[in-house]
Amino acid sequence: MAGLGKHTPIPTEIKLHQKSREMELTFTDGTQARLSYEFLRVFSPSAEVRGHGPGEEVLQTGKRNVDIVSLEPVGNYAVRPIFSDGHDSGIYSWDLLYAFCRDKEALWADYLARLEAAGASRDVDTTPRRKPAGCSSKAQ
């Protein structure tokens, strides 16, 4: 079955904690972990985030306060979160969620390093945009 490795533990429980913005997972092998909504959003398996091949990844910025507004099952092998920023195309297989739980510290450290290298932020940019030269807000 797609998205389910032969020996991948299956989640027995998935809880969304809206106040802390975390997904809590418990797997059949006893593994328990929490993944922040921000983590899940920036590591979405969608083509919008991962691109269509190596080197096409898109660094996700400004996702610190993203919420999951709903969580939909995908067959017996995955879930699809609907995020408050409108992102809804990532399908998170049990394999992927288990790998995220196992590798989250290394993945997060790499993400923070890429953000820093790009001079980007986890926060939404609320800086007022300057109007391009030659544009005027006055009626002529």
N, C-alpha and C positions, 0 to 999 in steps of 0.2 A: 504494500500500500504506500502511495506517495507520502512523503513527509514523516514516515514512521519506520525507523531502522529496526532491524530484527531484534536487537537487544535494548532499544531505547525504553527507559521507564516512561510510563504514561502518567500524566497528572491525575491524581485522585481528587484534587480540590484546587480551584482557582478562585481567589477572592480579590475584589477590587477595594482598596482602601482610599476613598476619595479625599479624606482630610490630609493624609500623608502623601497622596499621589503615588501609591505603590500597588503593584500586583503581587499577591502572595501565592506561591505555588507549592504544592506538596505532591511528590511523585511516588509511584508504587515501590521504589527502592528506599523510601524514607527520606530522600533529599527534600529539604525545605529551603526556600529562598524567597527574597523579595526583590523585585525589579522596579525601579522608578518608572513612571510613565515617560519621563524625559528620556531615559535610557532606551525604552522600547521604541519611542518615536525616532530617535536619532539613528538607531540601528534597524529601522524598518527593512524588511526583506523586499520591499517594492522596487520596481525599476526606477521610480522617481528618485529614490535615495541611492540605490546600488548601481544604477545605470544598466546598460545592456552588455557590459563587458569590463574587463580590467582597465583601470584608469578612468572610468567614466563615473565614478562615485561622486555624489554631490554632498559636500559638508553641510550638515544641518545646523543652523544657528538659531538662537532666540527661542529655544524650546523648553526653558527651565520650568515654566508654569503651565505647560500643556496638560490637559486632562484627558482621560478616556471617558467618553460620554456613553458608550455602549460597547458590548463585547458579544460578537456573534460566533456561534460554532460553525466550523467548516468540516462537514463530514464527521468522521471519528478520528481525525488526525491533526486538527489545527483549530485556531481561533483567529478571528479578524477583528481587531480593535478599531473603533471609530474615535478619532481624536478630535479635540475641541478646535483644532486649527483646520479642520476639514479633511485631513489625511485619512483615507480609508482603504487604501489599496494593498496594504501589507498583510500577507497570510503567514501566520506564525505557527509552524508545525511543532509537534512535540519535540522532535529532534532539535530544532532551533532554540526553543525555550529552555530545554535541558542544557544545551551548550552555553546559552546566555547565563544561566544560573552558575554553571561551572567556571566560566571564564570572565565573569562580569568585571572583576577588579582590573585585569589586564586590558580588556576592551575599553573600559572607562578611562584608564590612564592614557591610552593611545588617543582616544577621542579628545581629551583635554589638551594633549600635546598638539594635535592637529589644529584645534581651535586657536591655541596660542600662536602657533606658527602662521596662521592666517590672519592674526590680529582680529579675530571674531569673538563673539560673546555668546554665552548661554542665555542672556537676557534679550528681550525684544528691543530693538533699536527704536527709541522714541524721540530721537533727535529730529527737530523740525528740518525738513528738506528745503534747501535754497532753490529758488526758482532759477531756471537757466537764463543766461544773459539774453536780453532781447525780449523777454516776456514781461508783460505788465498786467497787473490786476486791475488797473484803472480802465474804464471805458473810454474809447477815443472817439 
